[in-house]
Amino acid sequence: MELIGHTSTKNQIAISTISARRRNRELPHMLFSGVAGCGKTSMARYVANKLDTDFLSVPAQEFKDQESVLQILEGLNHYGYNEFGDRIDEIKPTILFIDEIHRVPIVGEEHLGIAMEDYRLSAGKTGKVYWIPYFTVIGATTDEGLLSKPFRERFKIKFPFNPYSDKEIELIIMLHAKAEDIKMQITPLSARQLAKRSRGIPRIARSYLERARDMCLSIGGVKVITSKIVEKTFKELKIDGEGLTENEIKILKCLHRARMPVGLDNLSIIVNESPKTLSQSVEPFLIRKEFIVRSGKGRIITQKGIDYLGAVGKRKKVEIPANYERR
């Protein structure tokens, strides 16, 4: 399937690909960082496809120690080398993809980092040194700061993955509507309505598209996703016209009622979500919408957020739990 967006990233990868092929070497190790669902895994597969090489995806937690790192690296493409690790033909360096790479244990970081730099690694107590075929690590992370500095510096190319524009999301929705598991016609207006609520995240857009498909099939096997179908779908999901959930409206109401900064722990209690979920998945969207801001003392609703509550008739008071403490 076509990969929409990230034009600059794809251009830079194309340049590196040409260089790597002419030198018969691997691509530089790459770090993809940004919001979950913004295409990091898809881009890694795109790179492997462009190189016409193997794609090996390994969970971060599997890199536990020296032995496990060696076992994983045994699965790389060894074609084009002699027994000493010298290149004797055109090589096809494997793309080793590690999602949530910040979860690699620190011991695993150390040994994988050595392999990424030297393409050699010694084995345990024997001290025997094994050569490793050239490969490219593509690490995906939602929190680059959790990687140790030495490990992070192994990645020569770093690409940020930010939310897509509404127009790009529209194109993605139109494309996915043709997929085998969807196979629905969709009107341009319906695609825009879905895109507007998808927060610029393809994964969310795909999920909403699937819900709209289900709504179509539930009301008589309709094969066209119309504007009315989309609105009915979001009404059932309790998602408003700007893509806000009931919990997000509840957060805005709480901040409006407090009239002062509110700490993350308190908001977590009010909406019954973990602080991590709020800080990584909820707050960034409200901040991008300019409905709230973060301060040293807590979260504050903006005038735009207050105006929005008024526009949707949500300024009434929110019920505050008994264990809530104002800060």
C-alpha positions in Angstrom: 0.0 0.0 0.0 1.2 3.5 -0.8 2.9 5.5 2.0 1.3 8.9 2.2 3.1 11.9 3.8 6.6 12.3 5.3 8.0 13.6 2.0 11.2 15.0 3.4 11.9 11.8 5.3 11.4 9.7 2.2 13.6 11.9 0.1 16.5 11.7 2.7 16.1 7.9 2.8 16.2 7.8 -1.0 19.5 9.7 -1.0 21.0 7.4 1.7 19.7 4.3 -0.2 21.5 5.3 -3.4 24.7 6.0 -1.5 24.5 2.6 0.4 24.0 0.6 -2.8 26.9 2.3 -4.6 29.2 1.6 -1.6 27.8 -1.9 -1.1 27.1 -1.0 2.5 24.2 -0.7 5.0 22.0 2.4 5.5 22.9 4.4 8.6 21.0 3.4 11.7 17.8 5.5 12.1 15.7 6.6 15.0 12.1 7.4 14.4 10.5 9.4 17.3 7.1 10.8 17.8 3.4 10.2 18.6 2.2 6.6 18.5 0.3 5.7 15.3 2.1 8.3 13.1 3.6 5.8 10.6 7.0 4.8 12.2 6.4 1.1 11.6 5.1 1.7 8.1 8.1 3.8 7.3 10.5 1.1 8.4 8.7 -1.4 6.2 8.8 1.1 3.4 12.6 1.4 3.8 13.0 -2.4 3.6 10.8 -2.5 0.5 12.8 0.2 -1.2 16.1 -1.7 -0.5 14.5 -5.0 -1.5 15.9 -6.5 1.7 14.8 -8.5 4.7 12.7 -6.9 7.4 13.3 -8.3 10.9 11.0 -7.0 13.7 12.1 -7.9 17.2 10.4 -6.7 20.5 12.7 -4.4 22.5 12.5 -6.7 25.6 14.2 -9.5 23.7 17.6 -7.8 23.8 18.2 -8.9 27.3 21.9 -9.6 27.3 25.0 -10.4 25.2 23.7 -14.0 24.4 20.3 -12.9 23.3 21.7 -10.1 21.2 24.0 -12.6 19.4 21.1 -15.0 18.8 18.9 -12.3 17.3 21.8 -11.1 15.0 22.2 -14.6 13.7 19.0 -14.1 11.9 20.4 -11.3 9.7 21.0 -11.8 6.0 24.5 -13.3 5.6 24.5 -13.4 1.8 27.5 -11.9 0.0 30.2 -12.6 2.5 33.0 -15.2 2.9 33.6 -17.1 6.1 35.7 -14.2 7.5 33.0 -11.6 7.0 34.5 -10.0 3.9 32.2 -8.8 1.2 32.6 -10.9 -1.9 29.3 -10.0 -3.7 26.5 -7.5 -3.5 25.1 -7.6 0.1 21.5 -7.0 1.3 21.8 -5.6 4.8 18.7 -6.5 6.9 16.5 -3.9 8.4 16.3 -4.7 12.1 13.2 -2.9 13.4 12.7 -2.4 17.1 9.5 -0.8 18.2 9.4 1.1 21.5 13.2 0.9 21.5 13.5 2.8 24.7 12.4 -0.4 26.4 15.6 -2.3 25.5 17.2 -3.2 28.8 20.4 -1.3 29.5 22.6 -4.4 29.2 21.0 -5.1 25.8 21.6 -1.4 24.8 25.3 -1.9 25.5 25.9 -5.0 23.5 23.6 -4.1 20.6 25.3 -0.7 20.4 28.7 -2.4 20.1 27.3 -4.5 17.2 25.8 -1.5 15.5 29.2 0.3 15.6 31.8 -2.5 15.1 29.7 -5.3 13.4 31.5 -7.7 15.7 30.6 -9.0 19.1 32.4 -11.3 21.6 30.6 -14.3 23.1 30.4 -14.6 26.9 33.1 -16.2 28.9 34.9 -17.7 25.9 35.7 -14.3 24.5 35.3 -15.6 21.0 34.7 -12.7 18.5 31.9 -13.2 15.9 31.6 -11.1 12.8 28.2 -9.7 12.1 26.8 -8.9 8.6 26.1 -5.3 8.0 22.6 -4.3 9.1 20.5 -1.2 9.8 18.7 -0.7 13.1 15.5 1.3 12.8 14.3 2.2 16.2 10.8 3.6 16.9 10.1 5.4 20.1 7.5 7.7 21.7 10.1 8.9 24.2 13.6 9.4 22.8 14.8 10.8 26.1 14.6 7.4 27.7 17.4 6.0 25.6 20.9 6.3 27.1 23.1 8.9 25.5 25.7 6.4 24.2 23.0 4.3 22.6 21.1 7.2 21.2 24.3 8.5 19.5 24.6 5.2 17.5 21.8 6.5 15.4 23.2 8.7 12.7 19.9 9.8 11.3 16.9 10.9 13.4 13.5 11.6 12.0 10.6 13.2 14.0 7.1 11.8 13.2 4.4 14.4 13.9 0.7 14.2 13.3 -0.4 14.4 9.7 -2.4 17.2 8.1 -6.1 16.7 7.7 -5.6 16.5 3.9 -3.1 13.7 4.3 -5.4 11.9 6.6 -8.2 12.3 4.1 -6.0 10.6 1.5 -5.2 7.8 3.9 -8.8 7.2 4.6 -9.8 7.1 0.9 -6.9 4.6 0.3 -7.8 2.4 3.2 -11.5 2.3 2.3 -10.4 0.2 -0.8 -8.5 -2.3 1.4 -9.6 -5.9 1.4 -11.0 -5.8 4.9 -13.0 -2.6 4.4 -14.0 -2.5 0.7 -16.4 0.5 1.1 -17.1 3.5 -1.1 -16.8 6.7 0.9 -17.8 10.2 -0.1 -15.2 13.0 0.0 -17.3 14.8 2.7 -17.3 11.7 4.8 -13.6 11.3 4.5 -13.2 15.0 5.7 -15.5 14.4 8.6 -13.5 11.3 9.7 -10.1 13.1 9.2 -11.2 16.1 11.2 -11.7 13.9 14.3 -8.7 11.7 13.8 -6.1 14.0 15.4 -3.7 13.6 12.5 -3.0 10.0 13.5 -3.5 7.4 10.7 -4.1 4.6 13.3 -7.0 6.5 14.8 -8.3 7.3 11.3 -8.3 3.7 10.4 -10.1 2.7 13.5 -12.8 5.3 12.9 -13.1 4.1 9.3 -13.7 0.6 10.5 -16.4 1.8 13.0 -18.1 3.6 10.1 -17.9 0.4 8.0 -19.5 -1.5 10.9 -22.3 1.1 11.1 -23.0 0.7 7.4 -23.2 -3.1 7.6 -25.4 -3.0 10.7 -28.1 -1.0 9.1 -28.8 -3.1 6.1 -25.5 -3.8 4.3 -25.1 -0.3 2.9 -21.8 -0.1 0.9 -21.3 3.6 0.9 -20.1 5.6 3.9 -22.1 8.8 3.8 -22.0 11.9 5.9 -25.0 10.7 7.9 -23.4 7.4 8.6 -20.3 9.2 9.9 -22.3 11.4 12.2 -24.3 8.5 13.5 -21.0 6.6 14.1 -19.5 9.4 16.2 -22.7 10.0 18.1 -22.5 6.3 19.2 -18.8 6.7 20.0 -19.7 9.9 22.0 -17.0 11.9 20.1 -17.9 15.5 19.3 -17.3 17.5 16.1 -13.7 18.4 17.0 -12.8 14.9 17.9 -13.0 15.3 21.7 -14.1 12.4 23.9 -16.3 12.7 27.0 -13.2 12.5 29.2 -11.5 15.3 27.4 -14.6 17.5 27.8 -14.6 16.5 31.4 -10.9 17.7 31.7 -11.8 21.1 30.2 -14.8 21.5 32.5 -12.7 20.6 35.5 -10.0 23.1 34.6 -12.7 25.8 33.9 -14.3 25.2 37.3 -10.9 25.2 39.2 -9.9 28.6 37.8 -6.3 27.7 38.7 -3.6 25.2 37.6 -4.5 21.5 38.3 -1.9 18.8 38.7 -1.7 15.7 36.5 -2.4 13.3 39.4 -5.7 15.2 40.2 -6.8 15.1 36.5 -6.0 11.4 36.5 -8.3 10.8 39.4 -11.1 12.8 37.9 -11.2 11.0 34.5 -10.0 7.6 35.8 -7.0 7.4 33.5 -3.4 6.8 34.3 -1.1 9.9 34.5 1.0 8.4 31.7 -2.0 8.0 29.4 -3.1 11.6 30.0 0.4 13.1 29.5 1.2 11.0 26.3 -2.2 10.5 24.6 -4.7 13.1 25.8 -2.9 16.3 26.7 -0.9 16.7 23.5 -4.1 16.8 21.5 -5.7 19.4 23.8 -2.5 21.4 23.7 -2.4 21.3 19.9 -6.0 22.4 19.8 -4.9 25.3 22.1 -7.5 24.4 24.7 -5.1 23.9 27.5 -1.5 24.8 28.4 1.0 23.2 30.8 2.6 25.3 33.5 5.0 24.6 36.3 2.1 24.3 38.7 -0.3 22.2 36.6 -2.7 22.4 33.6 -4.6 25.6 32.8 -7.5 26.0 30.4 -7.1 28.7 27.8 -9.7 31.3 26.7 -10.0 29.3 23.5 -10.9 26.2 25.6 -13.4 28.2 27.6 -15.0 29.5 24.4 -15.2 26.0 23.1 -17.0 24.8 26.2 -19.5 27.6 25.7 -19.9 26.8 22.0 -20.8 23.2 22.7 -22.9 24.0 25.8 -20.6 22.2 28.2 -19.8 25.0 30.8 -21.9 23.4 33.5 -20.1 22.1 36.6 -18.3 18.7 36.6 -18.6 16.3 39.6 -15.4 16.2 41.6 -14.3 13.0 43.3 -14.0 13.1 47.1 -10.2 12.3 47.0 -9.5 15.2 44.7 -7.0 17.8 46.1 -6.7 21.2 44.5 -3.2 22.4 43.9 
